């Protein structure tokens, strides 16, 4: 069997996947513990690395469960495996193997996806994965990185590989115009206001900035939603009336439990904006899905306006 890789990258600038493949190849050269396990997707990007490191670039074909099993075996042997394919095949299809071959065995690896929630919307529901981060929330200790720009990817991959925790790096074709984020897990404040703290995760930041132009709110950015910077969130929320808006590029409400836990000792208001639970069956393009889920600037602006001023909505 053959699985095509129709996701079209915009080569006017390096994509997150380009940045990942280039830096993973550098890690293979620099660190003999690293190995890359593929399931056909992105194999062309690792062809040169495979020629240099034939025993540490392993393509199992379109067998995603086997890919995770091989990565788990490498981890048990003391390696730091990086498993990579489309998000729904890496996380949802192979979740039992993630649970058993990593979590149950007491070991860990780095999982790197492409496709995000609906990057290749034309490919239909089989290629959608808005539920991926919610699944990782059922496993203890996993870190989740959601870059908003290709330039953020190398540092996040380094942090994932250097850690002994499980790590999920979620790549997307959706991106911000420029990179942001600190070199740790803390929230980065881009704008200060008084009416609410709006947390933007990864590639939704530019839409959030456009949606809140002229609105008296604090804008904070993170490309590391797990662990969420609860200390920073508590501080910012205290300055904005304990009113929080969470905007995520995956399933709406995924982070509700973390925000509620962080602010459990004081009354607070929370609005969650993300990918809706209804299946959109007229697949169209990623930009159309973004608009229909209300993650474009107009949709985000309308939700925040109704939340802050319900009487005027």
C-alpha positions in Angstrom: 0.0 0.0 0.0 1.0 3.6 -0.5 -0.1 6.7 1.4 0.2 9.9 -0.5 1.5 13.1 1.2 -0.7 15.7 -0.5 -0.3 18.4 2.1 1.1 21.3 0.0 3.7 23.4 1.8 4.1 27.1 1.0 7.8 27.3 -0.1 7.9 31.0 -0.2 9.3 30.6 3.3 10.4 27.5 5.2 7.5 25.7 6.8 7.4 24.2 10.3 7.9 20.8 8.7 11.0 22.0 6.8 12.4 23.4 10.0 11.7 20.2 11.9 13.3 17.9 9.2 16.4 20.1 8.9 17.0 20.3 12.7 16.2 16.6 13.3 18.9 15.8 10.7 21.3 18.0 12.7 20.4 16.2 15.9 21.1 12.8 14.2 24.6 14.1 13.4 25.2 15.5 16.8 23.6 13.0 19.2 24.0 9.3 18.7 21.0 8.7 21.0 18.6 10.1 18.5 16.7 8.2 16.0 13.8 9.1 13.6 11.0 6.7 12.9 8.7 7.4 10.0 5.6 5.9 8.4 6.3 7.0 4.8 5.2 10.7 5.5 8.2 13.1 5.1 10.5 10.3 4.1 11.8 12.4 1.2 12.9 15.0 3.7 15.1 12.5 5.5 16.6 10.8 2.5 20.0 12.4 2.9 20.0 11.7 6.7 19.1 8.1 6.1 22.0 7.6 3.8 24.3 8.9 6.6 22.6 7.2 9.5 20.8 4.1 8.0 20.3 2.5 11.4 18.8 5.6 13.0 16.4 6.7 10.3 13.8 4.0 10.1 10.8 4.0 7.7 8.3 1.3 8.6 5.9 2.2 5.8 2.2 3.0 6.4 2.2 1.1 9.7 1.7 3.8 12.3 1.1 1.5 15.2 4.3 -0.3 14.3 6.1 3.1 14.1 5.2 3.8 17.8 6.2 0.2 18.8 9.6 0.6 17.1 10.0 4.0 18.8 9.1 2.5 22.1 11.6 -0.3 21.7 14.3 2.2 20.8 13.5 4.1 24.0 13.8 1.0 26.1 17.2 0.4 24.5 18.3 3.9 25.7 17.7 5.8 22.5 15.7 9.1 22.2 13.3 8.3 19.3 11.5 10.9 17.3 8.3 9.5 15.6 6.7 11.5 12.9 3.7 11.4 10.6 0.2 13.1 10.2 -1.5 14.0 13.5 -4.5 11.7 13.2 -2.3 8.7 12.4 0.3 9.5 15.0 -2.0 10.2 17.9 -5.5 8.9 17.4 -4.7 5.8 15.3 -1.7 4.8 17.4 -2.9 6.0 20.8 -3.0 2.5 22.3 0.6 2.0 21.4 1.5 5.4 22.9 -0.2 4.3 26.0 1.4 0.9 26.2 4.7 1.1 24.5 5.7 4.4 26.1 3.6 5.1 29.2 3.1 1.6 30.5 6.7 0.7 29.9 7.9 3.7 31.9 9.8 5.3 29.0 9.3 8.2 26.6 9.9 9.6 23.2 9.2 12.6 21.0 6.1 12.6 18.7 6.1 15.1 15.9 2.9 15.6 13.8 1.9 17.6 10.7 -1.6 18.3 9.5 -2.8 19.9 12.8 -6.6 20.2 13.1 -7.5 20.6 9.4 -4.4 21.8 7.4 -5.3 19.5 4.5 -9.0 20.0 4.7 -9.4 18.8 1.2 -8.4 15.4 2.4 -11.6 15.0 4.4 -12.2 13.9 8.0 -9.6 11.2 7.9 -6.8 13.8 8.0 -8.4 16.0 10.8 -7.0 15.9 14.3 -8.5 18.6 16.6 -8.7 16.1 19.5 -5.0 15.3 19.7 -4.0 17.5 22.7 -7.0 16.4 24.7 -5.8 12.8 24.3 -2.4 13.7 25.7 -4.1 15.2 28.7 -5.1 11.7 29.7 -1.5 10.7 30.0 0.6 12.0 32.9 3.7 14.1 32.3 3.6 14.6 28.6 4.7 18.0 27.3 3.0 19.6 24.4 4.6 22.1 22.1 2.6 24.1 19.5 4.8 26.5 17.6 3.3 29.5 15.8 6.2 29.9 13.4 8.9 27.8 11.7 11.6 29.7 13.5 10.2 28.5 16.9 10.5 24.8 15.9 14.3 24.1 16.4 14.4 25.3 20.0 11.2 23.4 20.9 12.6 20.2 19.3 15.8 20.6 21.3 13.7 21.0 24.5 11.7 17.9 23.6 14.8 15.8 22.8 16.8 17.0 25.8 14.0 16.1 28.2 13.3 12.7 29.7 9.6 13.3 29.5 7.2 12.3 26.7 6.8 15.2 24.2 4.4 16.0 21.5 5.4 18.7 18.9 2.4 19.8 16.8 3.4 21.3 13.5 1.0 23.2 11.2 0.9 25.1 7.9 -1.1 27.8 9.8 1.4 30.3 11.2 2.0 33.8 12.5 4.0 36.4 10.6 6.9 36.4 13.0 8.1 34.1 15.8 7.4 34.8 19.4 7.8 33.0 22.7 10.5 32.7 25.4 13.0 30.0 25.9 11.0 28.4 28.7 7.4 27.5 29.4 6.3 31.0 30.6 3.6 33.1 29.0 4.9 35.9 26.8 2.9 39.2 27.3 2.5 41.1 24.0 0.0 43.6 25.0 -1.4 44.8 28.4 -5.0 45.7 29.2 -7.5 45.5 32.1 -10.7 43.8 31.0 -9.4 40.2 30.3 -6.4 38.1 29.8 -6.4 36.5 26.4 -4.1 33.5 26.0 -3.2 32.6 22.4 -1.7 29.2 21.6 0.7 28.9 18.7 -0.5 29.8 15.2 -3.7 31.6 16.3 -1.8 34.5 17.7 -2.0 36.8 14.7 -5.7 36.3 14.4 -6.1 37.1 18.1 -4.0 40.3 17.8 -6.2 41.4 14.8 -9.4 40.5 16.6 -8.5 42.5 19.7 -7.1 45.6 18.1 -8.3 48.5 20.1 -9.8 46.3 22.9 -8.6 46.8 26.4 -7.3 43.3 27.1 -3.9 41.6 27.9 -2.6 39.3 25.1 -0.3 36.5 26.3 1.3 33.9 24.0 2.5 30.4 24.5 3.9 27.7 22.3 4.1 25.4 25.3 0.5 24.8 26.4 1.6 21.7 28.4 2.6 22.4 31.0 0.5 25.6 31.0 2.2 28.4 32.9 -0.3 28.5 35.7 1.8 30.9 37.8 1.9 33.4 35.0 -1.8 32.9 34.3 -2.7 33.6 37.9 -0.7 36.8 37.9 -2.2 38.1 34.7 -5.7 37.1 35.6 -5.5 39.0 38.9 -4.7 42.1 36.9 -7.7 41.7 34.6 -10.5 40.9 37.0 -9.9 37.1 36.8 -11.5 37.1 33.3 -9.7 34.8 30.9 -10.1 34.0 27.2 -8.3 30.9 25.9 -7.8 30.6 22.2 -6.5 27.3 20.9 -6.0 25.8 17.4 -7.5 22.5 18.5 -10.7 21.2 20.2 -12.5 24.0 22.0 -12.3 23.7 25.8 -9.3 21.4 25.8 -7.5 23.6 28.4 -10.6 24.4 30.5 -9.6 22.0 33.3 -6.1 23.5 33.6 -7.4 27.1 33.8 -10.1 26.1 36.3 -7.5 24.3 38.4 -5.2 27.3 38.3 -7.9 29.7 39.4 -9.9 27.3 41.7 -9.4 29.4 44.8 -11.1 32.5 43.4 -14.1 33.4 41.3 -13.3 33.8 37.6 -14.9 33.9 34.2 -13.6 31.8 31.3 -14.3 31.9 27.5 -12.8 29.1 25.4 -12.4 29.5 21.7 -11.2 26.7 19.5 -12.2 24.1 16.9 -15.9 23.2 17.3 -17.2 19.7 17.9 -19.5 19.7 14.9 -18.1 17.9 11.9 -17.9 20.1 8.8 -18.7 17.8 5.9 -18.1 20.3 3.1 -14.4 20.1 3.5 -13.1 23.1 1.5 -9.8 24.6 2.6 -8.1 25.2 5.9 -8.9 28.9 5.7 -12.6 28.1 5.2 -12.6 25.8 8.2 -10.8 28.4 10.3 -13.6 30.8 9.4 -16.4 28.3 10.0 -15.1 27.4 13.4 -14.8 31.1 14.3 -11.0 31.1 14.6 -10.5 33.9 12.0 -10.2 37.5 13.3 -13.9 38.3 12.8 -15.0 35.2 14.6 -12.7 35.6 17.5 -13.6 39.3 17.8 -17.4 38.5 17.9 -16.9 35.9 20.6 -14.8 38.2 22.8 -17.2 41.1 22.2 -20.2 39.0 23.3 -18.3 37.7 26.3 -17.1 41.1 27.6 -20.3 43.1 26.7 -23.2 40.7 26.5 -25.8 43.5 26.7 -24.4 45.1 23.5 -24.0 41.8 21.5 
